[in-house]
Amino acid sequence: MADRTILVDIGGRRLKLSNLDKVLYPLSGFTKGQVIDYYVRVAPVLLPHVAGRPVTLRRYPDGVDGESFFEKNAPRHAPEWIRTARVPTPGSAKGTEYADFVLIDDVPTLAWVANLAAIELHVPQWTVGPAGGRGPTDLLVFDLDPGAPASVVECCQVAQLVRAALAEDGLSAYPKTSGSKGLQLYVPVTVADAGQTSAYARSLARTLASAHPGLVLDSMVRSRRAGKVFIDWSQNNPAKTTVAPYSLRARPMPTVSTPLTWAEVERCGRADDVVFTADEVRARIAQHGDLLGGLQGDHPALPC
């Protein structure tokens, strides 16, 4: 099949899009052109959740069945209008002191990274400061990871426990699927220091694991996860990232990290109940708008 390359104008920027017919999801035939189209169409709800956050790209140049790699530094061939932020990366596996991360603040940049076959977008729970570098933490995240034979069904049960515990502290939780096998809860907060979210999440996870030992686990020991849901409190480490809302995932089908209603969480009886592909997510957006819109509102103080 011949390479299909086109020049397009997106948001006042001229972009060269290539290999549009290349299949990135072999099982469904979902192409690179469809990946780009998906991201452009969901931009109005996706951009508020990545804007101002350094993005780690996970690129799949040969599709989801091929090799992938994480990219923190903006590629050298990036257009001059791509906005970046230089962020310190202490302890980097590559031994570098900093990385120049892409900031996806607009539709042209989103289309450009999609054209790199950056299927997955991962962001931290903080925004960059005015002069670059690490800014304030504004989100608390609970990453619920099931150990087989547990599934996202059990994650939904644990999510309700976490939601109730947060409500006692006056905090609101917003659920989304990971787009893979788990569930994530986002909580808008204001903190005095970056380590506060991790400490709070760890304490809450320990409390729930003690109260529900047959269902909840707060330990990172993988051998203990069978049949339980691990509340990964460590995702609040400022050096870590979580898959962005509305990001595609590199699964056999083009599934999406999808915001849910709490009613959907409560009635989840099968894993398929909360699995959504790109086309289904676009239909959900038309029906619900952005179910994570509340994250852009008030950020109450996180209890010490």
For each residue, the residues with C-beta under 8 A, 3 or more apart:
1: 21
2: 21
3: 18 19 21
4: 18 19 20 21 33
5: 16 17 18 19 20
6: 16 17 20
7: 14 15 16 17
8: 14 15 17 111
9: 12 13 14 15
10: 13 15 40 107 108 111
11: 106 107 108
12: 9 108
13: 9 10 79 81 108
14: 7 8 9
15: 7 8 9 10 108 111 112 115
16: 5 6 7 115
17: 5 6 7 8 20 33 36 111 115
18: 3 4 5 115
19: 3 4 5 22 32
20: 4 5 6 17 31 32 33 36
21: 1 2 3 4 31 32 33
22: 19 31 32 63
23: 26 29 30 31 32 63
24: 30 31 32 35 60 63 64 117 119
25: 28 29 30 63 64 252 253 254
26: 23 29 63 64 65
27: 252 253
28: 25 252 253 254 277
29: 23 25 26
30: 23 24 25 34 35 253 254 278
31: 20 21 22 23 24 34 35
32: 19 20 21 22 23 24 35 36 114 115 117
33: 4 17 20 21 36 37
34: 30 31 37 38 254 278
35: 24 30 31 32 38 39 114 117 119 248 254
36: 17 20 32 33 39 40 111 114 115
37: 33 34 40 41
38: 34 35 41 42 114 248 254 278 282
39: 35 36 42 43 46 110 111 114 248
40: 10 36 37 43 107 110 111 114
41: 37 38 282
42: 38 39 45 46 246 281 282 285
43: 39 40 46 47 107 110
44: 47
45: 42 48 49 245 246 285 289 290 292
46: 39 42 43 49 50 110 244 245 246 247
47: 43 44 50 51 104 105 106 107 110
48: 45 51 290 293 295 296
49: 45 46 53 123 244 245 246 292 295
50: 46 47 53 55 104 121 123 244
51: 47 48 103 104 105
52: 103 105 127 128 135
53: 49 50 103 123 124 126 127 128
54: 72 85 87 99 101 102 103 123 124 128
55: 50 101 102 103 104 113 121 122 123 244
56: 70 71 72 101 121 122 123 241
57: 70 71 72 102 113 116 118 120 121 122
58: 68 69 70 71 118 119 120 121 122 250
59: 68 69 70 71 116 117 118 119
60: 24 63 64 66 67 68 117 119 250
61: 66 67 117
62: 65 66 67
63: 22 23 24 25 26 60 66
64: 24 25 26 60 119 250 251 252
65: 26 62
66: 60 61 62 63
67: 60 61 62
68: 58 59 60 250
69: 58 59
70: 56 57 58 59 122
71: 56 57 58 59 75 118
72: 54 56 57 89 99 101
73: 99 100 101
74: 78 82 84 100 101 102
75: 71 78 116
76:
77:
78: 74 75 82 84 102 112
79: 13 82 112
80:
81: 13 108
82: 74 78 79 102 109 112
83: 102 103 105 109
84: 74 78 100 101 102 103
85: 54 100 101 103 128 132 133
86: 98 99 100 101 132 133
87: 54 98 99 101 128 132 133 134
88: 97 98 133 134
89: 72 92 96 97 98 99 239
90: 97 239
91: 239
92: 89 95 96 97 99
93:
94:
95: 92
96: 89 92 99
97: 88 89 90 92
98: 86 87 88 89
99: 54 72 73 86 87 89 92 96
100: 73 74 84 85 86
101: 54 55 56 72 73 74 84 85 86 87
102: 54 55 57 74 78 82 83 84 109 113
103: 51 52 53 54 55 83 84 85 109 128
104: 47 50 51 55 109 110 113 121
105: 47 51 52 83 109
106: 11 47 109 110
107: 10 11 40 43 47 110 111
108: 10 11 12 13 15 81 111 112
109: 82 83 102 103 104 105 106 112 113
110: 39 40 43 46 47 104 106 107 113 114
111: 8 10 15 17 36 39 40 107 108 114 115
112: 15 78 79 82 108 109 115 116
113: 55 57 102 104 109 110 116 118 121
114: 32 35 36 38 39 40 110 111 117 118
115: 15 16 17 18 32 36 111 112
116: 57 59 75 112 113
117: 24 32 35 59 60 61 114
118: 57 58 59 71 113 114 121
119: 24 35 58 59 60 64 248 249 250
120: 57 58 243 247 248 249 250
121: 50 55 56 57 58 104 113 118 243 244 247
122: 55 56 57 58 70 241 242 243 244 247
123: 49 50 53 54 55 56 241 242 244
124: 53 54 238 239 240 241 242
125: 137 138 139 140 141 197 235 236 238 242
126: 53 134 135 136 137 138 139 194 238
127: 52 53 135 136 138
128: 52 53 54 85 87 103 132 133 134 135
129: 132 133 134 135 136
130: 135
131:
132: 85 86 87 128 129
133: 85 86 87 88 128 129
134: 87 88 126 128 129 194 238
135: 52 126 127 128 129 130
136: 126 127 129 190 191
137: 125 126 189 191 194 196 197 236 238
138: 125 126 127 188 189 190 299
139: 125 126 186 187 188 189 197 295
140: 125 171 186 187 188 189 197 200 201 236 302
141: 125 184 185 186 187 197 201 235 236 242
142: 159 162 173 184 185 187 201 204 205 231 232 233 235
143: 178 182 184 231 232 235 242
144: 155 158 159 162 182 183 184 185 229 230 231 232
145: 155 181 182 225 229 230 232
146: 150 151 152 154 155 181 182 225 228 229 230
147: 150 217 222 225 226 227 228 229 230
148: 151 226 227
149: 226 227
150: 146 147 153 154 155 226 227 228 229
151: 146 148 154 155 181 271
152: 146 155 156 177 181 182 183 268 271 274 275
153: 150 156 157 268 269 270 271 273
154: 146 150 151 157 158 215 228 229
155: 144 145 146 150 151 152 158 159 182 183 229
156: 152 153 159 160 183 265 266 268 274
157: 153 154 160 161 215 229
158: 144 154 155 161 162 183 208 212 215 216 229 231
159: 142 144 155 156 162 163 173 175 183 185 265
160: 156 157 163 164 265 266
161: 157 158 164 165 208 212 216
162: 142 144 158 159 165 166 173 185 204 208 231
163: 159 160 166 167 173 185 262
164: 160 161 167 168
165: 161 162 168 169 204 207 208
166: 162 163 169 171 172 173 187 204
167: 163 164 170 171 172
168: 164 165
169: 165 166 302 303
170: 167 300
171: 140 166 167 187 189 300 302
172: 166 167 187 188 294
173: 142 159 162 163 166 185 186 187
174: 185 186 187 259 291 292 294 295
175: 159 183 184 185 259 260 262 265
176: 183 184 186 245 257 258 259 260 291 292
177: 152 180 182 183 184 255 256 257 258 260 274 275 276
178: 143 181 182 183 184 243 249 257
179: 243 247 248 249 251 255 256 257 258
180: 177 249 251 255
181: 145 146 151 152 178 271
182: 143 144 145 146 152 155 177 178
183: 144 152 155 156 158 159 175 176 177 178 265 274
184: 141 142 143 144 175 176 177 178 242 243 257
185: 141 142 144 159 162 163 173 174 175
186: 139 140 141 173 174 176 245 292 295
187: 139 140 141 142 166 171 172 173 174
188: 138 139 140 172 294 295 297 298 299 300
189: 137 138 139 140 171 197 299 300 301 302
190: 136 138 299 300 301 302
191: 136 137 194 196 197 301 302
192: 196 304
193: 196
194: 126 134 137 191 197 238
195: 198 199
196: 137 191 192 193 199 200 302 304
197: 125 137 139 140 141 189 191 194 200 201 236 302
198: 195 201 202 233 234 236 237
199: 195 196 202 203
200: 140 196 197 203 204 302 303
201: 140 141 142 197 198 204 205 231 233 235 236
202: 198 199 205 206 218 233 234
203: 199 200 206 207
204: 142 162 165 166 200 201 207 208 231 233
205: 142 201 202 208 209 216 218 231 233
206: 202 203 209 210 218
207: 165 203 204 210 211
208: 158 161 162 165 204 205 211 212 216 218 231
209: 205 206 212 213 216 217 218 219 231
210: 206 207 213
211: 207 208 216
212: 158 161 208 209 215 216
213: 209 210 216
214: 228
215: 154 157 158 212 228 229
216: 158 161 205 208 209 211 212 213 228 229 231
217: 147 209 224 225 228 229 230 231
218: 202 205 206 208 209 230 231 233
219: 209 224 230
220: 230 232 234
221: 224 225
222: 147 225
223: 226
224: 217 219 221 228
225: 145 146 147 217 221 222 228 230
226: 147 148 149 150 223
227: 147 148 149 150
228: 146 147 150 154 214 215 216 217 224 225
229: 144 145 146 147 150 154 155 157 158 215 216 217
230: 144 145 146 147 217 218 219 220 225
231: 142 143 144 158 162 201 204 205 208 209 216 217 218
232: 142 143 144 145 220 235
233: 142 198 201 202 204 205 218 236
234: 198 202 220 237 240
235: 125 141 142 143 201 232 240 242
236: 125 137 140 141 197 198 201 233 240
237: 198 234 240
238: 124 125 126 134 137 194
239: 89 90 91 124
240: 124 234 235 236 237
241: 56 122 123 124
242: 122 123 124 125 141 143 184 235
243: 120 121 122 178 179 184 247 249 257
244: 46 49 50 55 121 122 123 247 257
245: 45 46 49 176 186 257 259 292
246: 42 45 46 49 256 257 258 259 281
247: 46 120 121 122 179 243 244 256 257
248: 35 38 39 119 120 179 254 255 256 278
249: 119 120 178 179 180 243 254 255 256 257
250: 58 60 64 68 119 120
251: 64 179 180 254 255
252: 25 27 28 64
253: 25 27 28 30 277
254: 25 28 30 34 35 38 248 249 251 277 278
255: 177 179 180 248 249 251 258 275 276 277
256: 177 179 246 247 248 249 276 277 278 280 281
257: 176 177 178 179 184 243 244 245 246 247 249
258: 176 177 179 246 255 274 276 281 284
259: 174 175 176 245 246 288 290 291 292
260: 175 176 177 264 265 274 291
261: 264 265 288 291
262: 163 175 265 266
263: 266 267
264: 260 261 267 268 273 274
265: 156 159 160 175 183 260 261 262 268 274
266: 156 160 262 263
267: 263 264 273
268: 152 153 156 264 265 273 274
269: 153 273
270: 153 273
271: 151 152 153 181 274 275
272: 275
273: 153 264 267 268 269 270
274: 152 156 177 183 258 260 264 265 268 271
275: 152 177 255 271 272
276: 177 255 256 258 280 281 284
277: 28 253 254 255 256 280 281
278: 30 34 38 248 254 256 281 282
279: 282 283
280: 256 276 277 283 284
281: 42 246 256 258 276 277 278 284 285
282: 38 41 42 278 279 285 286
283: 279 280 286 287
284: 258 276 280 281 287 288
285: 42 45 281 282 288 289 290
286: 282 283
287: 283 284
288: 259 261 284 285 291
289: 45 285 293
290: 45 48 259 285 293
291: 174 176 259 260 261 288
292: 45 49 174 176 186 245 259 295
293: 48 289 290 296 297
294: 172 174 188 297
295: 48 49 139 174 186 188 292
296: 48 293
297: 188 293 294
298: 188
299: 138 188 189 190
300: 170 171 188 189 190
301: 189 190 191
302: 140 169 171 189 190 191 196 197 200
303: 169 200
304: 192 196
